[in-house]
């Protein structure tokens, strides 16, 4: 078990007392207590029995995972492994919001292009009417003269 104690400027005396008490309390266990200075990086190593750890991430690469607490243990795992190693399951939720908008659809697209770097038109057959995608995440679709929808 690893206990990580964050340090602050004012409470170094209290943190050192807490660290000493924790060391005494967990002396028999395989416990490591770390109290790094502010802005000091901490490296932690985990077992690689799950799919998430099959490939070692490169420096600066984003790793998508879940931290699951069961009883008094924590496990880091890939979202696809959640149902394998626990009784939990995952689901994708899609949300569509309809907004009242009576202006010209082209003007809306122009304004969003001024605010965001990536605004791309979608083909009419894919979206069943005029639509565009902002940053490859949000789809803005023309629904009627008085409504647009966000997907």
C-alpha positions in Angstrom: 0.0 0.0 0.0 1.2 3.5 -0.8 0.1 6.5 1.1 0.8 9.9 -0.5 0.8 12.9 1.8 0.8 16.2 0.0 2.9 18.9 1.6 1.9 22.5 2.1 4.2 25.4 3.2 2.6 25.9 6.7 2.1 22.3 7.8 5.4 20.6 7.3 5.7 20.0 11.1 2.3 18.4 11.3 2.9 16.3 8.1 6.2 15.0 9.5 4.4 14.0 12.7 1.7 12.3 10.7 4.2 10.5 8.6 6.1 9.2 11.7 2.8 8.0 13.3 1.8 6.3 10.0 5.2 4.6 9.8 4.8 3.3 13.3 1.2 2.2 12.7 1.9 0.4 9.5 5.4 -1.0 10.4 4.3 -4.6 10.0 2.7 -4.2 6.6 4.2 -3.6 3.2 3.4 0.1 3.3 5.3 2.9 1.7 4.6 6.5 2.8 5.6 9.3 0.5 5.5 13.0 1.3 6.9 14.9 -1.8 7.5 18.6 -1.9 5.1 20.8 -3.8 5.4 20.3 -7.6 7.7 17.3 -7.2 6.7 14.4 -9.5 5.9 11.0 -8.0 6.3 7.8 -9.9 4.1 4.8 -9.0 4.4 1.4 -10.5 1.4 -1.0 -10.8 1.0 -4.7 -11.6 0.5 -5.3 -15.3 -2.2 -8.0 -15.1 -4.9 -6.0 -16.8 -5.1 -5.0 -20.4 -4.4 -1.3 -19.7 -0.8 -2.2 -18.8 0.0 -4.3 -21.9 1.6 -1.4 -23.6 3.8 1.0 -21.7 2.7 4.6 -22.5 5.1 7.1 -23.9 6.1 10.2 -22.0 3.3 12.7 -22.3 0.8 10.2 -23.8 -2.7 10.3 -22.3 -3.8 7.1 -20.7 -7.6 6.5 -20.3 -8.5 4.3 -17.4 -10.8 3.8 -14.4 -9.8 3.9 -10.8 -12.1 1.3 -9.0 -12.3 1.0 -5.2 -13.4 -2.3 -3.9 -13.3 -2.9 -0.2 -10.1 -1.2 0.8 -8.2 -1.8 -2.5 -7.9 0.3 -5.5 -7.4 -1.0 -9.0 -6.6 0.9 -12.2 -8.1 -0.8 -15.3 -9.3 -0.2 -18.8 -13.0 0.6 -19.2 -13.5 -2.6 -21.3 -12.1 -4.7 -18.4 -14.6 -3.3 -15.8 -17.1 -6.1 -16.3 -14.3 -8.8 -16.2 -12.8 -7.7 -12.9 -15.9 -6.4 -11.1 -19.7 -6.7 -11.1 -20.0 -3.2 -12.7 -20.7 -2.5 -16.3 -20.2 0.5 -18.6 -22.6 2.2 -21.0 -22.4 4.9 -23.6 -24.9 7.8 -23.2 -25.8 9.9 -26.2 -27.5 13.2 -25.7 -29.3 15.4 -28.1 -30.3 18.9 -27.2 -32.8 20.9 -29.3 -32.3 24.7 -29.0 -34.6 27.4 -30.3 -32.7 29.3 -33.1 -34.4 31.5 -35.7 -31.3 33.0 -37.4 -29.6 31.9 -40.6 -27.8 28.6 -40.2 -24.8 29.9 -42.2 -24.4 32.8 -39.8 -24.2 30.4 -36.8 -21.5 28.4 -38.6 -19.6 31.6 -39.4 -19.7 32.7 -35.8 -18.6 29.3 -34.5 -15.7 29.3 -37.0 -14.6 32.6 -35.5 -14.5 31.1 -32.0 -13.2 27.6 -32.7 -10.4 26.3 -34.9 -12.1 23.2 -36.3 -15.6 23.6 -37.8 -16.3 21.1 -40.7 -19.4 20.8 -42.8 -21.0 17.3 -42.9 -22.4 15.8 -46.1 -26.2 16.1 -46.4 -26.7 12.3 -46.8 -24.9 11.6 -43.6 -26.8 14.1 -41.5 -30.1 14.3 -43.3 -29.9 18.1 -43.8 -27.4 20.9 -43.2 -25.0 20.1 -40.4 -21.4 20.7 -39.2 -19.1 19.3 -36.6 -17.1 21.4 -34.1 -13.7 19.9 -33.0 -14.8 16.4 -34.1 -17.0 16.2 -31.0 -20.1 18.3 -31.3 -22.5 18.0 -34.3 -24.7 21.0 -34.9 -27.7 20.1 -37.1 -30.4 22.3 -38.7 -33.8 20.8 -37.6 -36.3 23.5 -38.7 -36.6 27.2 -39.3 -36.9 27.7 -35.5 -34.7 24.9 -34.1 -31.2 23.4 -34.2 -30.0 20.3 -32.4 -26.7 19.5 -30.8 -25.4 15.9 -30.7 
